[in-house]
Amino acid sequence: MKKTVNCIILLAVLLLTAGCEHYETYADMKEKEQNAINAFLNAQGIQVIDEATFQAQGETTNTAYNQFVRFERNGVYMQIVRKGCGTKLEENKNVTLLCRFMETNLLTGSVVIRNDVHSYITMSGVGTVDVSQYLDKMSARRTGTTINASFISGMMYQYHGSASVPAGWLVPLNYVNVGYPEGATDEIAKVKLIVPHSQGTADASSSVTPYYYEITFQRSL
C-alpha cells in the first residue's frame, strides 16, 4: 500500500513538473514578443531612430534608409511613407476617415487580414466578396495631442468584432495629413507601423502578440 501511495505521489510530482515546464508566464510572452519585433527589424533592414532625431528631421522618416521612429512612451514603431495631402486633424472636430490596411502577425509572419488589395473571402450572410471594396471607416476627434476614434464599419470592425480602434493606429494621426485627394498629384497619407500588444487590438492584447501594419488614411467626403 505504501509503495502504491509513493508511486501516486511521484506521478503527481512528474505531472506537475511537466506542466510547469510548459507554462508560459507573461514575462515569457513579452520576451517572445520583443524577440519577434527584433527579428522583423533585422530581417527588413530597418533603421530605428529616436523621437529627438524624428523631430530634428521635421517629423519625417527617411524611407531611403528604411527609418522607423520608436516612441518611447508606447513602444510603437512608425514610418511615414507619405505625409499626405490636405491638413492634419482639426482641433475638437469629428472627422470621418477612410483607411486601407494590411495586418500581419509578427509571431507567425502571416497576413491576418487586409483590404488594400483585391482578395476574395466568404462572409457569413454575404457570400463571396472582394475585401478591397470594404474600406475601413472611422470617426476620429483630436483634442490637443489626444486622439479618440472608433470604427464605424469595415474589415477591422468585421474581423475583430469591435468598434475600438487600436491605440497604435492613432499614433500617426498627430503627424500625417488627412485630406481628400482632389488632383492627380494629391497623395493620401501612408504609414507603416509595428504595434506591440499593449497598443493593439483586444486579440493582440490577450495573446501578447505584436502586429505589423501598412495603413493609408484619407478624409471622407
Residue, then its C-alpha position, 0 to 999 in steps of 0.5 A: m500500500k505504501k509503495t502504491v501511495n509513493c508511486i501516486i505521489l511521484l506521478a503527481v510530482l512528474l505531472l506537475t513538473a511537466g506542466c510547469e515546464h510548459y507554462e508560459t508566464y507573461a514575462d515569457m510572452k513579452e520576451k517572445e514578443q520583443n524577440a519577434i519585433n527584433a527579428f522583423l527589424n533585422a530581417q527588413g533592414i530597418q533603421v530605428i531612430d529616436e523621437a529627438t532625431f524624428q523631430a530634428q528631421g521635421e517629423t519625417t522618416n527617411t524611407a531611403y534608409n528604411q527609418f522607423v521612429r520608436f516612441e518611447r512612451n508606447g513602444v510603437y514603431m512608425q514610418i511615414v511613407r507619405k505625409g499626405c495631402g490636405t491638413k492634419l486633424e482639426e482641433n475638437k472636430n469629428v472627422t470621418l476617415l477612410c483607411r486601407f490596411m494590411e495586418t500581419n502577425l509578427l509571431t507567425g509572419s502571416v497576413v491576418i487580414r487586409n483590404d488594400v488589395h483585391s482578395y476574395i473571402t466568404m462572409s457569413g450572410v454575404g457570400t463571396v466578396d472582394v475585401s478591397q471594396y470594404l474600406d475601413k471607416m472611422s470617426a476620429r476627434r483630436t483634442g490637443t495631442t489626444i486622439n479618440a476614434s472608433f470604427i464605424s464599419g469595415m474589415m477591422y470592425q468585421y474581423h475583430g468584432s469591435a468598434s475600438v480602434p487600436a491605440g497604435w493606429l492613432v499614433p500617426l494621426n498627430y503627424v500625417n495629413v488627412g485630406y481628400p485627394e482632389g488632383a492627380t498629384d494629391e497623395i493620401a497619407k501612408v504609414k507603416l507601423i509595428v504595434p506591440h500588444s499593449q497598443g493593439t487590438a483586444d486579440a493582440s492584447s490577450s495573446v501578447t502578440p505584436y502586429y505589423y501594419e501598412i495603413t493609408f488614411q484619407r478624409s471622407l467626403 
